[in-house]
Amino acid sequence: MAPDSRNDGRPPAPSTDFPVVWETDGDALWHWTLDDEEPAPYLRPSDGWARHGIVHAHEYWHGPVIDIRQARFNSYEYSARVLRRDPPSESIARAGRALESLEALIDNIEARWDNDWSPRIQSALHEFESFDPASAGDRELAAAIERAHVPGHVLWEVHFELVFGCGYIRRQFDAYCHDVFGADTELGTATLTAGDRNMSVASGEALVALVEFVHGKPALETLILEESWPAMAARLEASPEGRALHERLAAFIAQFGRKLTAGLLGPTWEEAPELVLSNVRALLKLGGDFGKGQRERVVADKQRRLAGARQVLAGMPSAVRTEFERLYRSACVATRLMEDHNYYIDQQSAYFHRRLIMEAARRLVHQKRLPAVADVSWTTEGELARALVDHDLPLVMLVTERAQEASAWRGRRPPREMGGPEPSLPPHPLFGPQDAPSALAANADSGFLTGLGASRGVVLARVRIVRDLAGASALMPGEILVTTVTSPSWATWYPILGGLVTETGGILTHAAVVAREFGIPAVVAVRGATTALHDGDLVELDGRAGTVRVVEPV
Amino acid sequence: MVRSRDPWPQRILWLDDPDAVDPELAGGKAAALARMAARYPVPPAFVLPWTVFGEDGRLLVDTLDEAYGRLAEASVAVRSSAVGEDGRDASFAGQHATILHVRDRGALRAAIDACWQSARSEAALLYRAHRTADGGQMPRISVLVQAMVRADAAAVGFSRAPAGYGPEVMLINATFGLGESLVSGLVTPDVFAVSRADLSIAHQEIAEKVRMSVMADEGVVELSVPRRLQRRPALDEGQVRELARLMQALEDEWAMPVDIEACWDAQGLHLLQCRPITAV
């Protein structure tokens, strides 16, 4: 799709200010989607690792994506998914394997976290933690930057294994609630796990605990509201209650402080306790119960809804209740992990990644090889590592060029999508709530239908489609009655039937039993019979084989 | 031919009443249940024999409320039990009205009346005219009032499989919820063929069970089975064997193949109906 460069005086169409030159002919064929509305920096926390994680998770869950290509057009970043080229049969088999492994997760999601995901996260974090950038030499720092993707990839492999798996479970629970409680039900993962404990809630509660400690202590309140960091730190040390608060603040930051506040360049809570204090200040001014009542109400609402759901379920067969509880238990864990992985993976990964990059940036600025720390986002990790050991690398020139290019293109309106047509994803349990590609092929218009032989005998006769008892008067003696389901009231008509075909039922159901008594050949459970057959079709019905063959269509 | 007995007992019969096993009095369905009640898990029930109904269907005894109170069930099923029904020649499978999930005295009286009246409906008469020697004679209708089982799963079993399955297997059809959707043919049920030799499952076909009958506040309702459950077996292997064992015992006792209806709830298996197989 070549961009249009005409200018006929009308307001520019979205793509007219965005000419694209494809680097290769192949690039023009991929379906590119825009990653960000702004010109993209070259270096972002965890960026390439996340892409690796998505591709890995597709492999892990038998998904169709085998690569994600990335390219910059006019400083804007685009990516294109590369899909596996499977013949349809293999694609269905793959979806089947995916379904099997995703279904297995429902019962063992907690064990998967405890025995697999969490240990892998801990070992990757340990690898990051055991390297101290500040005390490392330039060469060591360069080597650490170059191999950071090793633990980084582990974290993001776990990330997307977990996100895809938890997403599947939550969709299954939502679809189940939809099936059981109706299409317009408000019951689902969102309402029935609302207010559950997770690391985000824990972080909020820890913050409220800080506020509650300050609340009612006039000296501390004044200090918090009027003094700023770091001057406040010194003044806190002056009183016992100030020291106690300082300790609590330090404990809070030790647990929750590895949090980036503004991308790669912004400080973490650990670096800027001021940011935590401004939250404390805001809550203190808010007063009241500091939002605790709100959470209690959310939890009470959830309990009320859950009780209502269980009341409805009490009237349902046990299989329905058991499956609800099984999915609900799993969906609660999945929801907690969906929240907690941000703490364990996203935050920590970005924190350690940033720590390495910023250390390198500070050194390069100090060596006057980089104009400012912020310019580091116009380098790549590879360049950064090389620059630490190769003092001739023209880093300043590189970052200046790139920054200038980006600002030249800033404010354009890049198309959301470009290149080739969007490849269609095969049906797969990773997308959408559908369970499985239906294993049952419907009785298509093939002229040959199968069901269950319910009453012996072969008959050649014309078909009469009758959808309800009212239409039965159209039946002529000897015709084959084709209907959805029969009830005892149909008994009147049995004596004149040549044969019987029903869409549902088994061979022990009423229609079958009575057909045998009257000696009428019958086939039941013929899916789609009332639409596949037509009034007047001449068919051969075999009540032993359970087949209906169209001999002469109307 | 209808046997004569003078005088016919004219009272409500509990299943353990010696007269309840008389098919000429209690009707085929109720008499069969009475015969099995002592040794098999049959839900508690009483019978209003045809002798307690007047020509117009009016009740001639005033002990219904007392019997209903003694049954003490939150929900009952009211089924007609015609004399001559479920005999060896003609099965009136599903013929007469069954009214489910009846929950108070008023509804019970209405249900009994509806059941009795329906037995004379056109469909029933035509059916009898076609199948029995005594033509269009008014059938004698007794009515069964039975504790309703809130079924988790229901099954129909034939101790001799209909042709095509071979004489060596018993056949079971099963589905989720009450047996109504199964008997009526509304749902395509799971099929289990059980070997008569060792009661192992010789063959099974798990069907896509789209609908189920469930007891709700407003009565018995047809609901969609949640998609995730539609292709799951309605019975586990233990339940299939349990039902097969029961059929074997009943077949031995009756000395002929039987056709049964059964269901499970939290308490276990319940036998709802048993009759000789009429045509295979």
Interface residues (C-beta under 8 A of the other chain):
Chain A: Q172 A175 Y176 D179 V180 G315 M316 P317 S318 A319 V320 E323 D435 L440 L452 G453 A454 S455 R456 V485 T486 S487 P488 S489 A491 T492 Y494 P495 T502 T504 G505 G506 I507 L508 T509 H510 A511 A512 V513 V514 R516 E517 F518 V524 A525 R544
Chain B: A90 S91 A93 G94 Q95 H96 E122 A123 A124 L126 Y127 H130 R131 R150 A151 D152 A153 V156 G157 F158 P162 A163 G164 L171 N173 F176 G177 L182 V183 S184 G185 L186 V187 T188 P189 V191 A207 E208 V210 M212 V214 M215 A216 D217 L223 S224 V225 P226 R227 R228 L229 R232 A234 D259 A266 T278 A279 V280
